[in-house]
């Protein structure tokens, strides 16, 4: 479980790299999951709904109408224990993403390129794919 923002994604990538490098059998066996906390809480009066993306937030705001209030979670520490349980830990309602590897050789190549010591291949990859990035600024 990591923050819902870009920093949390980076931390999740570092953790996945560790699991892939040192406990690969757990990943290949389907035993690694990522718990996904919401990025927003939208409220209007007694109504409240969580959103995991800007698109979801916008849809909820359209449904709630004017004067809805938005809380953006900068990190897990901004949620109280009950909110964290309701959104991220309760097995009945949480969003869990199973980490799956379809091609171990390709995964190893990509992990090595993106998380390894050689800068030129990583730089080339970033320059080629930066236009597809959803940057959280």
N, C-alpha and C positions, 0 to 999 in steps of 0.2 A: 504494500500500500504506500503510495507516494502522493504528493500534492497533485491537484488536477491541472496545474499550469505547465508551462514549458520547462520550468526548473524540475518539476516532478517527473516529467518525461525523461529528462536527462538522467536523473537519479535512477529511474526504472531501467534505462539503457545500461547504466553502469552495473546495476544488480544483475540484469540478464546476462551481461558479459561474464560476470563472475560465475553464474550458474552454468552457462554454456562452456566455459573453460574448465571449471573444477568439479562440476556435478552434472555433467552432460546427460547422464542416464536419467536424472530426474526430469529434465526437459524432454528428452526423447520418449520417456514413459508417460508424458501428459500430466505430470504432477506439479507443474509450475503455473500459477495463475497471477493475474494482476487485478487487484481490487481497485475499482475506479470510483473515486469520490466525485461529487458534483462540483461544478465550477461556480454555479449561481444558485441563489435562493430568490424566488420572485414571490412577493406578497402583495395582497390587496385585501384589506379588512381581515376577516378570519381565514381567508383562502391563502394557501401557500403551496408552492410547487418547486421542486428542484430541477435544475437544468444542467446537463453535462456538456453543452456546446452553445455557441452563440446562436445557432439556428434554433435550437430548442428554446433558449431564452426568449428570442424574438417571437416565436409561436405562442409561448405562454403569455407574454406581454400583450399580444394581439387578442388573445382569449380573455384576459383579465380586463382589458381596456385601460383607459386613462387612469392616472394617479397610482399605478402599481409601483411598488418599490423593489429595487434590486439590490441584493447583497452579493458581491463577488468575493469568493473565498480565495485569499492569497495563499492559504496553506491550511493544512489539517488543524493547526493550532487555533484557527479562528472558529472552529466548530466546537460546540459544547459536546459533552459525552453522549447525550441523547441523540443529537443530530448525527454524530458520527456513527452511532449504532444504527439509526434508522436508514441511513443512506449507503453505508459502506460495509458494515459488519453483519447486519441481520441477514441470515441465509435466505430468508423469504423474499427480501427486496433488493439486496445488493447486486451490483453489476460486476461480474467477474469475467475476465478475458483469459482463456486458456492459451498459453504459449505453445505453439506448434511449429515444428520444423518439417517442411516437406522435402527439403534437399540439404542434407547435412554438409555436403562438400561446398555447396554455394553459401550456406549460412556461415561456415568457417571462413570462407574467402571474404565475405562482407564484414563479419566481426573483425577480422584481421585488418582489413582496409580502414574501417571506420574507427576502430579502437586501438590499433597498433601504433608502433613507433614511427612508421614511415609517413611523412607528411604529404609528399607529392600526389600519391593516389587518392588520399582523402580530400585534398584540395580540389583535384580534378572532379571528383564525385560531387562535392559541394557546389562547385561552379556550374556543373551540368544540371543539378537538380534543385538549386536554390529557388527557381521560379515556382516550384510546386510546394514550397514550404508554407505552412500556416504559422507565421511568427506571432507570438504573443508579446506585444510590446506594451 
